[in-house]
């Protein structure tokens, strides 16, 4: 399930360039049940000793500008965001929290949730076209000359698809308590440009990811999970949120930049 939020504010909201952690903290506060909130924040769902929070959120979307001093971003109301999760209880607790506490503070500034739309993530076909509304990130820990480093893959490298598929399989096992019967899953970049690569800081850590439009092919249950849990890693930090494209977006023409 995806929740599409429209927010407004009496004045434009100013945020630093590095603000994913601010949005993440607001989402945790929206979870109405304190026990579930604490469990997700402190532990998450464990798979092979790795925690999965099993929610994803988009960037803030709307009219934006860069501050005159170049030290942050200005969001001009109204603005929108998407939050999604395959855990039904979590979606219900988020919705309950949004209804009870629509007035929020974003970095010390007042805003209000004007509307919430629940959108089904049920998929009937084996192929859908999606648009990334927060960067998709997948990576490997490597070594060079004995020094460790993180390598972030682009959608045009075969390892990108393999890691997205492997990550989605783990989420499937956590949600359904069994491996997918049909584990095949493909990610094809169909409208991705070099400008779609984004470099984001999350609490000082540099993370690279990709926006753009992609064709997903596989078992409908895996496609549904991609919409509700996100693609790739670091979903609960604001990475990998995707939504089905509109017909007008699917009619775009362009060539991927490799």
N, C-alpha and C positions, 0 to 999 in steps of 0.2 A: 504494500500500500504506500502511496505517496501523498503527502500533505502539501498543497500549494498555498502559501501564505502571501497575503498582501498587507504591507505595513505602511503606515503613514506617520508623520511627525509634524509638529508645529513649525519646525525650522529644518533646514538641511542638516544631515547627520555627518559629522566629520570623524573619520577613522584613520588610524595609521595604515600604511601599506601592509604591514604584518598584522592582520586582524582575524584570521581564522580561529585563533584560540578564544577571541572575544565572542564570536558566534557560537562556538562549541559550548562555552560556559553558559550562555543564554539557553541553549537547547537542554542542557542538563537541568537547569532550573525549571524548565517547562514540564519536565517529567513529574507527574502529580504524586506518584507513590514514592515516599522517601526511601523505602527499602530497595525498590528497583533502581532508583536513581543512584544510591550508594553502591549497589552491586555492579552496575554498569561502569560507574566512574572508577571504582577501586579494583575490579576484577575483570568483568566481561565474561564471555563464553569461551572456554579454553579448548583449544584443539592442538594437540601435539606440543603442549606447554606454551602455546602462543595465544594471547587474548584477542578475541574478536568482539567488538562492541555491537556489531550487526545493526548499525544505522549509518546513514550517509546524508550529507546536506550539500546544497549548491552554494555558489557564490551569491552575494546580494546582487540583484539584477534591477536595472532601471537606468535613469539618466544619472551619469556620474561625471565628475570633473576632478582635476588635480588641484590641490590647494595652491594658493599663490606662492607660498613659501616652499613648495615642492616636498613637503614633509608628510603628506597623506592624501587621502581621497575624500571627496565630498559627494555624498549620496543625496540626490534631490527627490523628496517624496512625490508620489508613492514609490516604493520599491518592493521587490518580490524575492522570495526564496522558496526552495523546495526541501523538505525533510522526508526521508523514506526509511522504512524498515520492513523486513519480512516477519518480524515478531509482532503478532496481532496485539498482544497485551501492551507492548511498548507504544504502538501507534495510538491505542485507546488512551493510555496515560498521558501521552503528549497532547492529544486533542482535549482531554479534560483539563490539563494545565493551561492550555491556550484559552479555553473558555473562561476559566476562573481568574486568570491573571493576564488579560490582554494588554495591559499597560506595562511596558518594560523600560529598562534603562540600558542604553547602548553606549558604553564608554562614557557614562555620566550624563547622557543626553536622553530626553524623553521621546518615546515612540509608542505606538499602539498597533496591535494586530487588528486590522480592519476586517479581514475575512479569511476564512480557512476553507479550502476545498479538498475533500478526500477524493483521490483519483485511484481507480482500480489498476492493478498491474497485471491483470490476467491477460495472457497471450494465447491466441488460437493457432497461429502459424509457426512454421519452423524458421522464419526469417523476419526480422524487423530492422528498421533503420532508426538509429538513435542519434541524438545530439548531446555531447558532453557539456553540462552546465557547471561543472567544476572539473579541474584537470585530472585525467586518468594517469596514475603513476604506478609503474612497476620497476623493480630494481634488483640488483644482485650485489652482495658484498664480495669484493674482489681484492686481490693484492698485487702490488707492483713494486718490485725491488724490496720486498719484505714489508712494504707499508700498505695497510688496508685502506680501501676507498669504496665509495658507493657509486655504482654505475647505473644510470637511469636509461631505460630503453625507449626508443621511439617506436611509433606504431608501424614503421616500415621495416623493423627487424623481426625476424621470426620468433625470437625469444619473447618479444612483447606478448604475442598471442598465447604462447605456451604458458607464460606466467599468469596471465589473466585467467586462462582456463583452469590452471592448477589451483589458483586462489578461489575461484568460483566453486570448484569441487569441494574444497574445505568448508565453505559456507553452506553448501547443500547438505553435507553430512551433519553439520551443527543444527540446521533447521529441521531436517527430516529424519535424523538419526540413522541414516543409511546412505551409501553411495548412490549416485544417479544411475539408473538403468542404462541410459544412453549418455555417456560422458562426452560425446563429440560436441565441440563448441568452436566456432570460428569468429574472429574479429577482423573485418576488412575496412581499412580506412578508405572512404569514398569521397570525402571532401575535407581534406586536412592540408593546411598550409604551414609554412615555417612560422608564421605569426601565431599559430595556435600553440606553440610550445610556450609554457609559462613557468617561470621560476618564482617559487613562493617560499617565504620564510615562516616556519611554525616554531615559535618559541626559540628563535635563533638558529634553527636547523634549516639548511637550504634543501628544498624538495623540488624536483622537476617533474612536470606532467604535461599532458596534451589535451587541448580542447578539440573541436572538430566534429564531423559527422561520420558515423560508422555503420556498417551493416553487420548485424549479429545473426549467426545461423546456428541452430542446434535444437535440442529438445525444448519445447515450449516452457517447461518448468524451469530450465536453466535461464531462459530468456526473461521469465518473470522475476527470477532471483536477481538477475543483473539490474533490473529496474528498481527493485525494492531494497537491495543490499549494496548496490554499487559495483563498479568494475575496478579491479586492481586493488592496491593496498591503501592504507591510511584513510579509509572512508570516513571514520568518525572524526577525522581532522579536517574534513571538507574537501575530499578528493574522490573522483570517480562517480559523481552523480550524473545519471543520464536519463533523458526523457525521449519518448517517441517523437519523431519529427512530423511536422505538418506537411501536407501535400505540396504546398508552395516551396518549402525548404527542400523537399526531395527532387524538385524540378530544377534545382540549381545546376549550373554546369561549372566545371573547374577541374583542374588537374592537381593531384597531390604533389607536394614538394618533398622530395626524398632527400 
